Amino acid sequence: MPFHLEQIVGDKTVMVVCLLNIAINLLTLTTNAARVSGAETGRVATALSLYNIFQVSFRLLNMVYAPLLGVMVDKLAKVGQVDAILIKLQYVVFSAAVGSLLGFLLLPTFIEIYKMGIKAMERHGSVPKVVVAFISKPHYWKALFSCTRRPSFLGVNPLDIKKIPRSFLFFNFLGVAIWTIGVIASAYASALNPDLVRTSLQLSGIVNGIGTICLFVLVEPVSALIVDQASMGKRPLEHVKIMVVWLALSSFIGNLFGLLLLVPSAHYILWMSKIVEKFSGAGM
């Protein structure tokens, strides 16, 4: 990735897109904290339901992120700065890795936050009541800050990876790498061929679809099983923590690997766009 940081810092749109991508990937990684806190407290379902609050947050951020990404690409494409588009999109992909790294460093803190949230749910009975209590009672803010913990490997040795299935970690790495660049690759493909802008943008799913299969078919069921077994006493909690550490690390590495997949994925989308165009043209 060429070092053109001054171009990035000087472009407010790119800076906002990168910051949004950092926040999205950081919030996404909190699902790992939910797994640990759920297994520790025996309230797996409650912990994952609390994660939905974070999920709603990053979905709302996505509603801002994707259009801004499109605006950024459109502006540069109109003046023919395709090389500049690639450089800036590479930084957007890199920002995803920054978000995952921050998510990993904040794992111990988010685990404590989830534990506090689980206790609050048991006390108040619903998320709206918890939110109202949090806003109206200042001592909750103090309790939230008390959840701060130093970055760590959660008290386990990551080298004990043999204690958990390892194949699904590869699919997590691959799924995250593909998911990271799906929309970004389609945006770059639209800049490479302005005649196929709409088709290219609509085809981001042919990349994201592969990532979705990896994450939600090959990774999520295995991780859920390990958490359930730990909450029922069939596995030690240590296994969940080792899994969570490696899921976080493989997500970070997957984000970085997305840099290598960006250009090939864009050309793949462009190739599929041309096939769709020929097919639709032949059918008319």
C-alpha positions in Angstrom: 0.0 0.0 0.0 1.7 3.3 -1.1 2.3 5.8 1.7 0.2 8.8 0.8 -1.0 9.7 4.3 -1.1 13.4 3.6 -3.7 12.8 0.9 -5.9 10.9 3.4 -5.6 13.4 6.2 -6.4 16.2 3.8 -9.6 14.6 2.6 -12.4 15.0 5.1 -14.6 12.5 3.4 -12.0 9.7 3.4 -11.2 10.5 7.1 -14.9 10.2 8.0 -15.3 6.9 6.0 -12.2 5.5 7.7 -13.4 6.5 11.2 -16.8 5.0 10.5 -15.1 1.8 9.3 -13.0 1.6 12.5 -16.1 2.0 14.6 -18.1 -0.6 12.7 -15.3 -3.2 12.9 -14.7 -2.4 16.6 -18.4 -2.9 17.5 -18.6 -6.1 15.3 -15.8 -7.6 17.4 -17.7 -7.1 20.6 -19.6 -10.3 19.8 -16.6 -12.1 21.1 -16.9 -10.3 24.5 -20.6 -11.4 24.6 -19.5 -15.0 24.2 -17.1 -14.9 27.1 -19.5 -13.0 29.4 -22.4 -15.3 28.5 -20.3 -18.4 29.2 -19.0 -17.0 32.5 -22.4 -16.0 33.8 -24.4 -18.8 32.2 -26.6 -16.2 30.5 -25.5 -16.9 26.9 -28.9 -15.8 25.3 -29.0 -12.6 27.4 -25.4 -11.7 26.5 -26.1 -12.2 22.8 -29.3 -10.2 23.0 -27.3 -7.3 24.5 -24.9 -7.7 21.6 -27.9 -6.8 19.3 -27.6 -3.2 20.7 -24.1 -3.0 19.3 -25.3 -4.6 16.1 -28.0 -2.0 15.6 -25.3 0.7 16.2 -23.0 -0.6 13.5 -25.9 -1.1 11.1 -26.8 2.6 11.6 -23.2 3.5 11.0 -23.3 1.4 7.8 -26.2 3.6 6.5 -23.8 6.6 6.6 -20.6 4.7 5.7 -21.7 3.2 2.3 -23.2 6.4 0.8 -20.1 8.4 1.8 -17.9 5.7 0.3 -19.9 6.1 -3.0 -19.6 9.9 -2.9 -15.8 9.7 -2.4 -15.4 7.3 -5.4 -17.8 9.3 -7.6 -15.9 12.6 -7.0 -12.5 11.1 -8.0 -14.0 9.0 -10.9 -15.4 12.2 -12.5 -12.0 13.7 -12.8 -10.4 10.4 -13.9 -8.3 9.8 -10.7 -8.6 6.1 -10.7 -5.2 5.6 -9.1 -6.1 7.9 -6.2 -9.4 6.0 -5.7 -7.4 2.8 -5.2 -5.0 4.4 -2.7 -7.9 5.8 -0.7 -9.8 2.6 -0.7 -6.8 0.8 0.5 -6.7 3.1 3.5 -10.4 2.4 4.1 -9.7 -1.4 4.1 -6.7 -0.8 6.5 -9.0 1.2 8.8 -11.1 -2.0 9.2 -8.0 -3.7 10.6 -7.4 -0.8 13.0 -11.0 -1.3 14.2 -10.5 -5.0 14.8 -7.2 -4.4 16.6 -8.9 -1.9 18.9 -11.7 -4.4 19.4 -9.2 -7.0 20.5 -7.4 -4.6 22.9 -10.8 -3.6 24.4 -12.0 -7.2 24.8 -11.4 -7.4 28.6 -13.3 -4.1 29.0 -16.2 -5.2 26.9 -16.5 -8.5 28.7 -17.0 -6.5 32.0 -19.5 -4.2 30.3 -21.5 -7.2 29.1 -21.5 -8.7 32.6 -22.7 -5.4 34.0 -25.4 -5.3 31.2 -26.5 -8.9 32.1 -26.9 -7.9 35.8 -28.9 -4.8 34.8 -31.2 -6.9 32.5 -31.9 -9.3 35.3 -32.7 -6.3 37.6 -34.8 -4.3 35.2 -36.2 -6.9 32.8 -35.9 -5.1 29.5 -33.4 -3.1 27.4 -35.5 0.1 27.4 -35.7 0.1 31.2 -31.9 -0.5 31.4 -31.3 2.5 29.1 -33.6 4.7 31.2 -31.9 3.6 34.4 -28.5 4.2 32.9 -29.5 7.7 31.8 -31.3 8.7 35.0 -28.9 7.3 37.6 -25.4 8.7 37.5 -23.9 5.8 39.5 -24.3 3.6 36.4 -21.8 5.9 34.6 -19.3 5.3 37.4 -19.9 1.6 37.2 -19.4 1.7 33.5 -16.0 3.4 33.8 -15.1 0.8 36.5 -15.3 -1.9 33.8 -12.1 -0.6 32.2 -9.5 -3.3 32.0 -6.0 -3.6 30.5 -5.6 -5.3 27.1 -4.7 -9.0 27.7 -5.1 -12.5 26.4 -7.9 -13.0 29.0 -5.6 -15.0 31.2 -5.1 -17.9 28.8 -2.2 -19.0 26.6 -3.1 -18.5 23.0 -0.6 -21.2 22.0 -3.1 -23.7 23.5 -5.0 -23.6 20.3 -5.1 -27.4 20.0 -7.9 -27.3 22.7 -10.4 -25.9 20.2 -11.2 -26.8 16.6 -8.9 -24.9 14.3 -10.5 -25.2 10.8 -13.2 -22.8 11.7 -10.6 -20.1 12.5 -9.4 -20.3 9.0 -12.9 -19.8 7.7 -13.2 -16.8 10.1 -10.0 -15.3 8.7 -11.2 -15.9 5.1 -14.8 -14.7 5.7 -13.7 -11.5 7.4 -11.2 -10.8 4.6 -13.9 -11.2 2.0 -16.6 -9.4 4.0 -14.2 -6.5 4.6 -13.8 -5.7 0.9 -17.2 -6.6 -0.6 -18.7 -3.1 -0.9 -15.3 -1.5 -1.3 -14.4 -3.7 -4.2 -17.8 -3.0 -5.9 -17.1 0.7 -5.5 -13.7 0.4 -7.1 -15.1 -1.8 -9.9 -17.7 0.9 -10.7 -14.8 3.4 -11.1 -12.8 1.1 -13.4 -15.8 1.0 -15.9 -18.2 4.0 -15.5 -20.5 2.4 -18.0 -21.3 -0.4 -15.6 -21.5 1.7 -12.4 -25.0 0.5 -11.3 -24.4 -3.1 -12.2 -21.1 -3.2 -10.4 -22.5 -1.7 -7.2 -25.4 -4.2 -7.2 -23.0 -7.1 -7.5 -21.1 -6.6 -4.2 -23.2 -9.6 -3.0 -21.2 -12.0 -5.2 -18.2 -11.2 -3.0 -20.0 -10.7 0.3 -22.0 -13.9 -0.2 -18.9 -16.0 0.1 -17.9 -14.2 3.3 -21.4 -14.7 4.7 -21.3 -18.4 4.1 -17.9 -18.6 5.8 -19.0 -16.6 8.8 -22.5 -17.7 9.4 -22.5 -21.3 8.2 -18.9 -22.4 9.0 -17.9 -20.2 11.9 -20.9 -19.1 13.9 -22.4 -22.6 14.7 -19.0 -24.0 15.9 -18.3 -21.0 18.1 -21.9 -21.2 19.5 -21.4 -24.9 20.3 -18.2 -24.2 22.2 -19.9 -21.5 24.2 -22.9 -23.7 25.0 -20.7 -26.6 26.1 -18.7 -24.3 28.4 -21.9 -22.8 29.9 -23.1 -26.4 30.6 -19.8 -27.5 32.2 -18.9 -29.8 29.3 -15.9 -27.7 28.5 -13.7 -25.4 30.6 -14.2 -21.7 30.2 -10.6 -21.5 29.1 -11.6 -23.0 25.8 -14.0 -20.2 25.1 -11.4 -17.5 25.9 -8.8 -19.2 23.7 -11.4 -19.3 20.9 -12.3 -15.7 21.4 -8.7 -14.5 21.3 -8.1 -16.4 18.1 -11.3 -15.2 16.5 -10.3 -11.6 17.3 -6.7 -12.1 16.0 -7.9 -14.0 12.8 -10.4 -11.1 12.2 -7.5 -8.6 12.4 -5.3 -10.6 10.0 -8.3 -11.2 7.7 -8.9 -7.4 7.5 -5.2 -7.0 6.4 -5.5 -9.8 3.9 -8.4 -7.9 2.4 -5.9 -5.5 1.0 -4.6 -8.2 -1.2 -8.1 -9.2 -2.3 -9.3 -5.7 -3.1 -8.1 -5.4 -6.7 -8.8 -9.1 -7.7 -12.3 -8.8 -6.2 -13.0 -5.6 -8.1 -11.9 -7.2 -11.4 -14.1 -10.2 -10.6 -17.1 -8.0 -10.0 -16.3 -6.1 -13.2 -16.1 -9.4 -15.2 -19.4 -10.5 -13.8 -20.9 -7.1 -14.6 -19.9 -7.5 -18.3 -21.5 -11.0 -18.3 -24.7 -9.6 -16.8 -24.7 -6.8 -19.4 -24.3 -9.2 -22.3 -26.9 -11.6 -20.9 -29.4 -8.8 -20.4 -28.6 -7.3 -23.9 -29.1 -10.7 -25.5 -32.5 -11.1 -23.8 -33.9 -7.8 -24.9 
